[in-house]
Amino acid sequence: MRARVGDEIVVRGTSAGVVARDGEIVGLHRPDGSPPYDVRWLDNGRVTLYFPGSDAYIRHLVT
């Protein structure tokens, strides 16, 4: 998984009752764009350090 600042991360739970979340990647910790990421979550505006699992994917910006 590789991302750039501004890309969207989409998390879709694989189990019943798991909440789906969307966020914007606002910071990278590695120059190659690999995880972890600083993500601003759209549901509450908080920025957290996020290590994506198999239920997450990146929606890249079109430039």
mmCIF file of the N, C-alpha and C atoms, coordinates in Angstrom:
data_MODEL
# 
_entry.id   MODEL 
# 
loop_
_atom_site.group_PDB 
_atom_site.id 
_atom_site.type_symbol 
_atom_site.label_atom_id 
_atom_site.label_alt_id 
_atom_site.label_comp_id 
_atom_site.label_asym_id 
_atom_site.label_entity_id 
_atom_site.label_seq_id 
_atom_site.pdbx_PDB_ins_code 
_atom_site.Cartn_x 
_atom_site.Cartn_y 
_atom_site.Cartn_z 
_atom_site.occupancy 
_atom_site.B_iso_or_equiv 
_atom_site.pdbx_formal_charge 
_atom_site.auth_seq_id 
_atom_site.auth_comp_id 
_atom_site.auth_asym_id 
_atom_site.auth_atom_id 
_atom_site.pdbx_PDB_model_num 
ATOM 1   N N  . MET A 1 1  ? 0.850   -1.162 0.000   1.00 0.00 ? 1  MET A N  1 
ATOM 2   C CA . MET A 1 1  ? 0.000   0.000  0.000   1.00 0.00 ? 1  MET A CA 1 
ATOM 3   C C  . MET A 1 1  ? 0.903   1.234  0.000   1.00 0.00 ? 1  MET A C  1 
ATOM 4   N N  . ARG A 1 2  ? 0.629   2.155  -0.919  1.00 0.00 ? 2  ARG A N  1 
ATOM 5   C CA . ARG A 1 2  ? 1.381   3.399  -1.028  1.00 0.00 ? 2  ARG A CA 1 
ATOM 6   C C  . ARG A 1 2  ? 0.386   4.551  -1.135  1.00 0.00 ? 2  ARG A C  1 
ATOM 7   N N  . ALA A 1 3  ? 0.703   5.655  -0.495  1.00 0.00 ? 3  ALA A N  1 
ATOM 8   C CA . ALA A 1 3  ? -0.199  6.811  -0.502  1.00 0.00 ? 3  ALA A CA 1 
ATOM 9   C C  . ALA A 1 3  ? 0.602   8.096  -0.596  1.00 0.00 ? 3  ALA A C  1 
ATOM 10  N N  . ARG A 1 4  ? -0.118  9.155  -0.900  1.00 0.00 ? 4  ARG A N  1 
ATOM 11  C CA . ARG A 1 4  ? 0.430   10.511 -0.896  1.00 0.00 ? 4  ARG A CA 1 
ATOM 12  C C  . ARG A 1 4  ? -0.468  11.363 -0.011  1.00 0.00 ? 4  ARG A C  1 
ATOM 13  N N  . VAL A 1 5  ? 0.084   12.444 0.510   1.00 0.00 ? 5  VAL A N  1 
ATOM 14  C CA . VAL A 1 5  ? -0.733  13.378 1.277   1.00 0.00 ? 5  VAL A CA 1 
ATOM 15  C C  . VAL A 1 5  ? -1.873  13.851 0.394   1.00 0.00 ? 5  VAL A C  1 
ATOM 16  N N  . GLY A 1 6  ? -3.073  13.841 0.933   1.00 0.00 ? 6  GLY A N  1 
ATOM 17  C CA . GLY A 1 6  ? -4.263  14.245 0.197   1.00 0.00 ? 6  GLY A CA 1 
ATOM 18  C C  . GLY A 1 6  ? -5.080  13.080 -0.308  1.00 0.00 ? 6  GLY A C  1 
ATOM 19  N N  . ASP A 1 7  ? -4.482  11.887 -0.400  1.00 0.00 ? 7  ASP A N  1 
ATOM 20  C CA . ASP A 1 7  ? -5.243  10.707 -0.794  1.00 0.00 ? 7  ASP A CA 1 
ATOM 21  C C  . ASP A 1 7  ? -6.285  10.389 0.277   1.00 0.00 ? 7  ASP A C  1 
ATOM 22  N N  . GLU A 1 8  ? -7.304  9.668  -0.118  1.00 0.00 ? 8  GLU A N  1 
ATOM 23  C CA . GLU A 1 8  ? -8.341  9.245  0.808   1.00 0.00 ? 8  GLU A CA 1 
ATOM 24  C C  . GLU A 1 8  ? -8.097  7.800  1.203   1.00 0.00 ? 8  GLU A C  1 
ATOM 25  N N  . ILE A 1 9  ? -8.301  7.497  2.478   1.00 0.00 ? 9  ILE A N  1 
ATOM 26  C CA . ILE A 1 9  ? -8.239  6.113  2.920   1.00 0.00 ? 9  ILE A CA 1 
ATOM 27  C C  . ILE A 1 9  ? -9.658  5.690  3.274   1.00 0.00 ? 9  ILE A C  1 
ATOM 28  N N  . VAL A 1 10 ? -10.025 4.525  2.796   1.00 0.00 ? 10 VAL A N  1 
ATOM 29  C CA . VAL A 1 10 ? -11.368 3.993  2.984   1.00 0.00 ? 10 VAL A CA 1 
ATOM 30  C C  . VAL A 1 10 ? -11.234 2.698  3.771   1.00 0.00 ? 10 VAL A C  1 
ATOM 31  N N  . VAL A 1 11 ? -11.971 2.612  4.873   1.00 0.00 ? 11 VAL A N  1 
ATOM 32  C CA . VAL A 1 11 ? -11.928 1.422  5.720   1.00 0.00 ? 11 VAL A CA 1 
ATOM 33  C C  . VAL A 1 11 ? -13.329 0.828  5.754   1.00 0.00 ? 11 VAL A C  1 
ATOM 34  N N  . ARG A 1 12 ? -13.428 -0.406 5.320   1.00 0.00 ? 12 ARG A N  1 
ATOM 35  C CA . ARG A 1 12 ? -14.703 -1.121 5.310   1.00 0.00 ? 12 ARG A CA 1 
ATOM 36  C C  . ARG A 1 12 ? -14.528 -2.375 6.131   1.00 0.00 ? 12 ARG A C  1 
ATOM 37  N N  . GLY A 1 13 ? -15.249 -2.458 7.234   1.00 0.00 ? 13 GLY A N  1 
ATOM 38  C CA . GLY A 1 13 ? -15.133 -3.618 8.103   1.00 0.00 ? 13 GLY A CA 1 
ATOM 39  C C  . GLY A 1 13 ? -15.546 -4.901 7.416   1.00 0.00 ? 13 GLY A C  1 
ATOM 40  N N  . THR A 1 14 ? -14.909 -5.982 7.797   1.00 0.00 ? 14 THR A N  1 
ATOM 41  C CA . THR A 1 14 ? -15.226 -7.287 7.207   1.00 0.00 ? 14 THR A CA 1 
ATOM 42  C C  . THR A 1 14 ? -16.157 -8.095 8.096   1.00 0.00 ? 14 THR A C  1 
ATOM 43  N N  . SER A 1 15 ? -16.550 -7.539 9.242   1.00 0.00 ? 15 SER A N  1 
ATOM 44  C CA . SER A 1 15 ? -17.443 -8.236 10.169  1.00 0.00 ? 15 SER A CA 1 
ATOM 45  C C  . SER A 1 15 ? -18.699 -7.410 10.395  1.00 0.00 ? 15 SER A C  1 
ATOM 46  N N  . ALA A 1 16 ? -19.769 -8.083 10.757  1.00 0.00 ? 16 ALA A N  1 
ATOM 47  C CA . ALA A 1 16 ? -21.009 -7.387 11.090  1.00 0.00 ? 16 ALA A CA 1 
ATOM 48  C C  . ALA A 1 16 ? -20.773 -6.485 12.286  1.00 0.00 ? 16 ALA A C  1 
ATOM 49  N N  . GLY A 1 17 ? -21.324 -5.281 12.238  1.00 0.00 ? 17 GLY A N  1 
ATOM 50  C CA . GLY A 1 17 ? -21.214 -4.349 13.338  1.00 0.00 ? 17 GLY A CA 1 
ATOM 51  C C  . GLY A 1 17 ? -19.981 -3.467 13.318  1.00 0.00 ? 17 GLY A C  1 
ATOM 52  N N  . VAL A 1 18 ? -19.082 -3.670 12.363  1.00 0.00 ? 18 VAL A N  1 
ATOM 53  C CA . VAL A 1 18 ? -17.890 -2.834 12.261  1.00 0.00 ? 18 VAL A CA 1 
ATOM 54  C C  . VAL A 1 18 ? -18.239 -1.591 11.453  1.00 0.00 ? 18 VAL A C  1 
ATOM 55  N N  . VAL A 1 19 ? -17.912 -0.432 11.999  1.00 0.00 ? 19 VAL A N  1 
ATOM 56  C CA . VAL A 1 19 ? -18.253 0.837  11.374  1.00 0.00 ? 19 VAL A CA 1 
ATOM 57  C C  . VAL A 1 19 ? -17.287 1.141  10.233  1.00 0.00 ? 19 VAL A C  1 
ATOM 58  N N  . ALA A 1 20 ? -17.835 1.581  9.100   1.00 0.00 ? 20 ALA A N  1 
ATOM 59  C CA . ALA A 1 20 ? -17.017 2.017  7.966   1.00 0.00 ? 20 ALA A CA 1 
ATOM 60  C C  . ALA A 1 20 ? -16.519 3.431  8.253   1.00 0.00 ? 20 ALA A C  1 
ATOM 61  N N  . ARG A 1 21 ? -15.281 3.712  7.835   1.00 0.00 ? 21 ARG A N  1 
ATOM 62  C CA . ARG A 1 21 ? -14.710 5.044  8.048   1.00 0.00 ? 21 ARG A CA 1 
ATOM 63  C C  . ARG A 1 21 ? -13.976 5.498  6.793   1.00 0.00 ? 21 ARG A C  1 
ATOM 64  N N  . ASP A 1 22 ? -14.006 6.801  6.580   1.00 0.00 ? 22 ASP A N  1 
ATOM 65  C CA . ASP A 1 22 ? -13.257 7.428  5.505   1.00 0.00 ? 22 ASP A CA 1 
ATOM 66  C C  . ASP A 1 22 ? -12.420 8.536  6.123   1.00 0.00 ? 22 ASP A C  1 
ATOM 67  N N  . GLY A 1 23 ? -11.235 8.733  5.557   1.00 0.00 ? 23 GLY A N  1 
ATOM 68  C CA . GLY A 1 23 ? -10.386 9.793  6.059   1.00 0.00 ? 23 GLY A CA 1 
ATOM 69  C C  . GLY A 1 23 ? -9.449  10.298 4.981   1.00 0.00 ? 23 GLY A C  1 
ATOM 70  N N  . GLU A 1 24 ? -8.818  11.422 5.280   1.00 0.00 ? 24 GLU A N  1 
ATOM 71  C CA . GLU A 1 24 ? -7.834  12.014 4.377   1.00 0.00 ? 24 GLU A CA 1 
ATOM 72  C C  . GLU A 1 24 ? -6.446  11.816 4.972   1.00 0.00 ? 24 GLU A C  1 
ATOM 73  N N  . ILE A 1 25 ? -5.513  11.371 4.158   1.00 0.00 ? 25 ILE A N  1 
ATOM 74  C CA . ILE A 1 25 ? -4.140  11.214 4.617   1.00 0.00 ? 25 ILE A CA 1 
ATOM 75  C C  . ILE A 1 25 ? -3.505  12.597 4.651   1.00 0.00 ? 25 ILE A C  1 
ATOM 76  N N  . VAL A 1 26 ? -3.101  13.007 5.854   1.00 0.00 ? 26 VAL A N  1 
ATOM 77  C CA . VAL A 1 26 ? -2.541  14.346 6.036   1.00 0.00 ? 26 VAL A CA 1 
ATOM 78  C C  . VAL A 1 26 ? -1.058  14.309 6.383   1.00 0.00 ? 26 VAL A C  1 
ATOM 79  N N  . GLY A 1 27 ? -0.505  13.113 6.586   1.00 0.00 ? 27 GLY A N  1 
ATOM 80  C CA . GLY A 1 27 ? 0.910   13.014 6.887   1.00 0.00 ? 27 GLY A CA 1 
ATOM 81  C C  . GLY A 1 27 ? 1.454   11.631 6.612   1.00 0.00 ? 27 GLY A C  1 
ATOM 82  N N  . LEU A 1 28 ? 2.702   11.594 6.155   1.00 0.00 ? 28 LEU A N  1 
ATOM 83  C CA . LEU A 1 28 ? 3.391   10.334 5.898   1.00 0.00 ? 28 LEU A CA 1 
ATOM 84  C C  . LEU A 1 28 ? 4.564   10.215 6.865   1.00 0.00 ? 28 LEU A C  1 
ATOM 85  N N  . HIS A 1 29 ? 4.903   9.002  7.218   1.00 0.00 ? 29 HIS A N  1 
ATOM 86  C CA . HIS A 1 29 ? 6.045   8.763  8.109   1.00 0.00 ? 29 HIS A CA 1 
ATOM 87  C C  . HIS A 1 29 ? 7.212   8.124  7.368   1.00 0.00 ? 29 HIS A C  1 
ATOM 88  N N  . ARG A 1 30 ? 6.984   7.708  6.129   1.00 0.00 ? 30 ARG A N  1 
ATOM 89  C CA . ARG A 1 30 ? 8.040   7.090  5.323   1.00 0.00 ? 30 ARG A CA 1 
ATOM 90  C C  . ARG A 1 30 ? 8.044   7.737  3.944   1.00 0.00 ? 30 ARG A C  1 
ATOM 91  N N  . PRO A 1 31 ? 9.218   7.979  3.384   1.00 0.00 ? 31 PRO A N  1 
ATOM 92  C CA . PRO A 1 31 ? 9.296   8.670  2.088   1.00 0.00 ? 31 PRO A CA 1 
ATOM 93  C C  . PRO A 1 31 ? 8.704   7.884  0.928   1.00 0.00 ? 31 PRO A C  1 
ATOM 94  N N  . ASP A 1 32 ? 8.585   6.569  1.043   1.00 0.00 ? 32 ASP A N  1 
ATOM 95  C CA . ASP A 1 32 ? 8.021   5.769  -0.053  1.00 0.00 ? 32 ASP A CA 1 
ATOM 96  C C  . ASP A 1 32 ? 6.499   5.688  -0.017  1.00 0.00 ? 32 ASP A C  1 
ATOM 97  N N  . GLY A 1 33 ? 5.854   6.341  0.956   1.00 0.00 ? 33 GLY A N  1 
ATOM 98  C CA . GLY A 1 33 ? 4.397   6.365  1.029   1.00 0.00 ? 33 GLY A CA 1 
ATOM 99  C C  . GLY A 1 33 ? 3.781   5.136  1.654   1.00 0.00 ? 33 GLY A C  1 
ATOM 100 N N  . SER A 1 34 ? 4.592   4.298  2.287   1.00 0.00 ? 34 SER A N  1 
ATOM 101 C CA . SER A 1 34 ? 4.045   3.114  2.953   1.00 0.00 ? 34 SER A CA 1 
ATOM 102 C C  . SER A 1 34 ? 3.560   3.487  4.357   1.00 0.00 ? 34 SER A C  1 
ATOM 103 N N  . PRO A 1 35 ? 2.682   2.667  4.944   1.00 0.00 ? 35 PRO A N  1 
ATOM 104 C CA . PRO A 1 35 ? 2.144   2.963  6.277   1.00 0.00 ? 35 PRO A CA 1 
ATOM 105 C C  . PRO A 1 35 ? 3.245   3.019  7.333   1.00 0.00 ? 35 PRO A C  1 
ATOM 106 N N  . PRO A 1 36 ? 2.937   3.678  8.442   1.00 0.00 ? 36 PRO A N  1 
ATOM 107 C CA . PRO A 1 36 ? 1.655   4.226  8.881   1.00 0.00 ? 36 PRO A CA 1 
ATOM 108 C C  . PRO A 1 36 ? 1.413   5.620  8.311   1.00 0.00 ? 36 PRO A C  1 
ATOM 109 N N  . TYR A 1 37 ? 0.158   6.074  8.489   1.00 0.00 ? 37 TYR A N  1 
ATOM 110 C CA . TYR A 1 37 ? -0.258  7.377  7.988   1.00 0.00 ? 37 TYR A CA 1 
ATOM 111 C C  . TYR A 1 37 ? -0.887  8.197  9.104   1.00 0.00 ? 37 TYR A C  1 
ATOM 112 N N  . ASP A 1 38 ? -0.766  9.523  8.990   1.00 0.00 ? 38 ASP A N  1 
ATOM 113 C CA . ASP A 1 38 ? -1.572  10.419 9.814   1.00 0.00 ? 38 ASP A CA 1 
ATOM 114 C C  . ASP A 1 38 ? -2.851  10.654 9.020   1.00 0.00 ? 38 ASP A C  1 
ATOM 115 N N  . VAL A 1 39 ? -3.979  10.325 9.625   1.00 0.00 ? 39 VAL A N  1 
ATOM 116 C CA . VAL A 1 39 ? -5.269  10.396 8.931   1.00 0.00 ? 39 VAL A CA 1 
ATOM 117 C C  . VAL A 1 39 ? -6.211  11.325 9.684   1.00 0.00 ? 39 VAL A C  1 
ATOM 118 N N  . ARG A 1 40 ? -6.834  12.248 8.942   1.00 0.00 ? 40 ARG A N  1 
ATOM 119 C CA . ARG A 1 40 ? -7.918  13.077 9.483   1.00 0.00 ? 40 ARG A CA 1 
ATOM 120 C C  . ARG A 1 40 ? -9.218  12.377 9.111   1.00 0.00 ? 40 ARG A C  1 
ATOM 121 N N  . TRP A 1 41 ? -9.905  11.875 10.133  1.00 0.00 ? 41 TRP A N  1 
ATOM 122 C CA . TRP A 1 41 ? -11.137 11.119 9.906   1.00 0.00 ? 41 TRP A CA 1 
ATOM 123 C C  . TRP A 1 41 ? -12.285 12.063 9.616   1.00 0.00 ? 41 TRP A C  1 
ATOM 124 N N  . LEU A 1 42 ? -13.060 11.746 8.573   1.00 0.00 ? 42 LEU A N  1 
ATOM 125 C CA . LEU A 1 42 ? -14.137 12.632 8.134   1.00 0.00 ? 42 LEU A CA 1 
ATOM 126 C C  . LEU A 1 42 ? -15.301 12.666 9.113   1.00 0.00 ? 42 LEU A C  1 
ATOM 127 N N  . ASP A 1 43 ? -15.481 11.602 9.904   1.00 0.00 ? 43 ASP A N  1 
ATOM 128 C CA . ASP A 1 43 ? -16.628 11.570 10.813  1.00 0.00 ? 43 ASP A CA 1 
ATOM 129 C C  . ASP A 1 43 ? -16.470 12.461 12.041  1.00 0.00 ? 43 ASP A C  1 
ATOM 130 N N  . ASN A 1 44 ? -15.214 12.759 12.441  1.00 0.00 ? 44 ASN A N  1 
ATOM 131 C CA . ASN A 1 44 ? -15.053 13.579 13.643  1.00 0.00 ? 44 ASN A CA 1 
ATOM 132 C C  . ASN A 1 44 ? -13.930 14.620 13.547  1.00 0.00 ? 44 ASN A C  1 
ATOM 133 N N  . GLY A 1 45 ? -13.179 14.628 12.448  1.00 0.00 ? 45 GLY A N  1 
ATOM 134 C CA . GLY A 1 45 ? -12.134 15.622 12.243  1.00 0.00 ? 45 GLY A CA 1 
ATOM 135 C C  . GLY A 1 45 ? -10.842 15.369 13.006  1.00 0.00 ? 45 GLY A C  1 
ATOM 136 N N  . ARG A 1 46 ? -10.788 14.314 13.798  1.00 0.00 ? 46 ARG A N  1 
ATOM 137 C CA . ARG A 1 46 ? -9.577  14.012 14.566  1.00 0.00 ? 46 ARG A CA 1 
ATOM 138 C C  . ARG A 1 46 ? -8.500  13.452 13.654  1.00 0.00 ? 46 ARG A C  1 
ATOM 139 N N  . VAL A 1 47 ? -7.251  13.734 14.007  1.00 0.00 ? 47 VAL A N  1 
ATOM 140 C CA . VAL A 1 47 ? -6.105  13.185 13.288  1.00 0.00 ? 47 VAL A CA 1 
ATOM 141 C C  . VAL A 1 47 ? -5.471  12.118 14.172  1.00 0.00 ? 47 VAL A C  1 
ATOM 142 N N  . THR A 1 48 ? -5.304  10.919 13.611  1.00 0.00 ? 48 THR A N  1 
ATOM 143 C CA . THR A 1 48 ? -4.702  9.822  14.353  1.00 0.00 ? 48 THR A CA 1 
ATOM 144 C C  . THR A 1 48 ? -3.638  9.139  13.498  1.00 0.00 ? 48 THR A C  1 
ATOM 145 N N  . LEU A 1 49 ? -2.738  8.446  14.162  1.00 0.00 ? 49 LEU A N  1 
ATOM 146 C CA . LEU A 1 49 ? -1.766  7.597  13.486  1.00 0.00 ? 49 LEU A CA 1 
ATOM 147 C C  . LEU A 1 49 ? -2.486  6.305  13.152  1.00 0.00 ? 49 LEU A C  1 
ATOM 148 N N  . TYR A 1 50 ? -2.449  5.903  11.887  1.00 0.00 ? 50 TYR A N  1 
ATOM 149 C CA . TYR A 1 50 ? -3.232  4.747  11.447  1.00 0.00 ? 50 TYR A CA 1 
ATOM 150 C C  . TYR A 1 50 ? -2.353  3.751  10.707  1.00 0.00 ? 50 TYR A C  1 
ATOM 151 N N  . PHE A 1 51 ? -2.432  2.511  11.133  1.00 0.00 ? 51 PHE A N  1 
ATOM 152 C CA . PHE A 1 51 ? -1.780  1.379  10.475  1.00 0.00 ? 51 PHE A CA 1 
ATOM 153 C C  . PHE A 1 51 ? -2.877  0.591  9.775   1.00 0.00 ? 51 PHE A C  1 
ATOM 154 N N  . PRO A 1 52 ? -3.036  0.706  8.452   1.00 0.00 ? 52 PRO A N  1 
ATOM 155 C CA . PRO A 1 52 ? -4.153  0.062  7.762   1.00 0.00 ? 52 PRO A CA 1 
ATOM 156 C C  . PRO A 1 52 ? -4.057  -1.460 7.795   1.00 0.00 ? 52 PRO A C  1 
ATOM 157 N N  . GLY A 1 53 ? -5.228  -2.073 7.888   1.00 0.00 ? 53 GLY A N  1 
ATOM 158 C CA . GLY A 1 53 ? -5.341  -3.522 7.818   1.00 0.00 ? 53 GLY A CA 1 
ATOM 159 C C  . GLY A 1 53 ? -5.863  -3.949 6.463   1.00 0.00 ? 53 GLY A C  1 
ATOM 160 N N  . SER A 1 54 ? -6.242  -5.196 6.368   1.00 0.00 ? 54 SER A N  1 
ATOM 161 C CA . SER A 1 54 ? -6.718  -5.748 5.089   1.00 0.00 ? 54 SER A CA 1 
ATOM 162 C C  . SER A 1 54 ? -8.079  -5.199 4.679   1.00 0.00 ? 54 SER A C  1 
ATOM 163 N N  . ASP A 1 55 ? -8.765  -4.516 5.590   1.00 0.00 ? 55 ASP A N  1 
ATOM 164 C CA . ASP A 1 55 ? -10.079 -3.945 5.280   1.00 0.00 ? 55 ASP A CA 1 
ATOM 165 C C  . ASP A 1 55 ? -9.990  -2.504 4.783   1.00 0.00 ? 55 ASP A C  1 
ATOM 166 N N  . ALA A 1 56 ? -8.782  -2.015 4.514   1.00 0.00 ? 56 ALA A N  1 
ATOM 167 C CA . ALA A 1 56 ? -8.594  -0.626 4.084   1.00 0.00 ? 56 ALA A CA 1 
ATOM 168 C C  . ALA A 1 56 ? -7.985  -0.569 2.681   1.00 0.00 ? 56 ALA A C  1 
ATOM 169 N N  . TYR A 1 57 ? -8.332  0.479  1.959   1.00 0.00 ? 57 TYR A N  1 
ATOM 170 C CA . TYR A 1 57 ? -7.696  0.733  0.671   1.00 0.00 ? 57 TYR A CA 1 
ATOM 171 C C  . TYR A 1 57 ? -7.564  2.233  0.469   1.00 0.00 ? 57 TYR A C  1 
ATOM 172 N N  . ILE A 1 58 ? -6.663  2.592  -0.438  1.00 0.00 ? 58 ILE A N  1 
ATOM 173 C CA . ILE A 1 58 ? -6.376  4.011  -0.751  1.00 0.00 ? 58 ILE A CA 1 
ATOM 174 C C  . ILE A 1 58 ? -7.109  4.408  -2.015  1.00 0.00 ? 58 ILE A C  1 
ATOM 175 N N  . ARG A 1 59 ? -7.752  5.550  -1.956  1.00 0.00 ? 59 ARG A N  1 
ATOM 176 C CA . ARG A 1 59 ? -8.350  6.162  -3.151  1.00 0.00 ? 59 ARG A CA 1 
ATOM 177 C C  . ARG A 1 59 ? -7.433  7.326  -3.507  1.00 0.00 ? 59 ARG A C  1 
ATOM 178 N N  . HIS A 1 60 ? -6.664  7.149  -4.564  1.00 0.00 ? 60 HIS A N  1 
ATOM 179 C CA . HIS A 1 60 ? -5.648  8.134  -4.955  1.00 0.00 ? 60 HIS A CA 1 
ATOM 180 C C  . HIS A 1 60 ? -6.269  9.349  -5.616  1.00 0.00 ? 60 HIS A C  1 
ATOM 181 N N  . LEU A 1 61 ? -5.657  10.501 -5.360  1.00 0.00 ? 61 LEU A N  1 
ATOM 182 C CA . LEU A 1 61 ? -6.051  11.717 -6.050  1.00 0.00 ? 61 LEU A CA 1 
ATOM 183 C C  . LEU A 1 61 ? -5.682  11.619 -7.511  1.00 0.00 ? 61 LEU A C  1 
ATOM 184 N N  . VAL A 1 62 ? -6.488  12.179 -8.343  1.00 0.00 ? 62 VAL A N  1 
ATOM 185 C CA . VAL A 1 62 ? -6.171  12.264 -9.763  1.00 0.00 ? 62 VAL A CA 1 
ATOM 186 C C  . VAL A 1 62 ? -5.456  13.579 -9.970  1.00 0.00 ? 62 VAL A C  1 
ATOM 187 N N  . THR A 1 63 ? -4.213  13.500 -10.461 1.00 0.00 ? 63 THR A N  1 
ATOM 188 C CA . THR A 1 63 ? -3.452  14.743 -10.671 1.00 0.00 ? 63 THR A CA 1 
ATOM 189 C C  . THR A 1 63 ? -3.083  14.908 -12.110 1.00 0.00 ? 63 THR A C  1 
# 
